[in-house]
Amino acid sequence: MRRLSITTVSVLQSIANGVRYGFDILDATGLASGTVYPILSRLERDGLLRSTWEDEAGAHAEGRPARRYYRVTHRGTAALELASAQYRALVPTLGRAGRARS
């Protein structure tokens, strides 16, 4: 499996934490739509996410467009766990590198 970027991990983690649709993912991650939506497409293409559209009639009754809801697949959970462990392992290394330059 290809290594996930920190922005991709951020998007995947937000969905794993219960954030389910685009605008909420933008808010949770602080990333721009031009970053988030391509990531969502790639994650779904790679089988790490699945999406479904909500019922349009219900959304329109609430005066808004239908939302596309995302959920993390089993494969996505495994990828997120691996990527999170890899980034956590870097934190002590990055701290030492910064002190070495001082």
C-alpha positions in Angstrom: 0.0 0.0 0.0 1.2 3.5 -0.9 2.2 5.8 2.0 -0.5 8.3 2.9 0.3 12.0 3.2 -0.4 13.8 6.4 -3.3 15.7 4.7 -4.7 12.4 3.6 -4.4 11.0 7.1 -6.1 14.1 8.4 -9.1 13.5 6.1 -9.3 9.8 6.8 -9.0 10.4 10.6 -11.8 13.0 10.6 -14.1 10.5 8.9 -13.0 7.7 11.3 -13.9 10.2 14.2 -17.4 10.5 12.9 -17.3 13.4 10.5 -19.3 12.1 7.5 -19.8 14.7 4.7 -17.8 17.2 2.7 -18.3 20.6 4.5 -17.9 19.0 7.9 -14.6 17.4 6.7 -13.4 20.8 5.5 -14.2 22.3 9.0 -12.7 19.4 10.9 -9.4 19.4 9.0 -9.0 23.1 8.2 -8.1 22.1 4.6 -9.4 23.7 1.4 -12.1 22.1 -0.7 -9.5 21.8 -3.6 -7.4 19.6 -1.3 -10.2 17.6 0.4 -12.4 16.5 -2.5 -9.5 15.0 -4.6 -8.3 13.2 -1.5 -11.9 11.8 -0.9 -12.0 10.6 -4.6 -8.6 8.9 -4.3 -9.5 7.3 -1.0 -12.7 5.9 -2.4 -11.0 4.8 -5.6 -8.4 2.9 -3.5 -11.0 1.2 -1.4 -10.3 3.1 1.8 -13.6 4.9 1.9 -17.1 4.2 0.6 -19.7 6.9 0.0 -23.5 7.0 -0.4 -25.8 9.9 -1.2 -28.6 10.7 1.1 -32.2 10.8 -0.1 -32.7 14.0 -2.1 -36.3 14.5 -1.0 -35.3 14.6 2.6 -32.4 17.0 2.0 -34.6 19.3 -0.1 -37.3 19.2 2.6 -34.6 20.7 4.9 -33.8 23.3 2.2 -30.4 22.1 1.2 -28.7 19.9 -1.4 -28.3 16.2 -0.8 -25.1 15.2 1.1 -22.6 12.6 0.1 -21.7 10.6 3.3 -18.4 8.8 3.7 -17.4 5.9 5.8 -14.0 4.3 6.4 -13.7 0.7 5.1 -11.9 -2.1 6.9 -9.0 -1.5 4.5 -9.1 2.2 5.3 -9.0 1.5 9.0 -5.9 -0.7 8.6 -4.2 2.0 6.4 -5.1 4.7 8.9 -3.6 2.7 11.8 -0.4 2.1 9.8 0.0 5.7 8.7 -0.8 7.0 12.2 1.9 4.8 13.7 4.4 5.9 11.1 3.8 9.6 11.7 3.8 9.1 15.5 7.2 7.4 15.1 8.5 10.5 13.4 7.6 12.9 16.2 10.6 12.1 18.5 12.9 12.1 15.4 11.8 15.5 14.3 12.3 16.8 17.9 15.9 15.6 18.0 16.6 17.0 14.5 15.5 20.4 15.6 17.7 20.4 18.7 20.7 19.2 16.7 20.7 22.4 14.6 20.6 24.7 17.6 
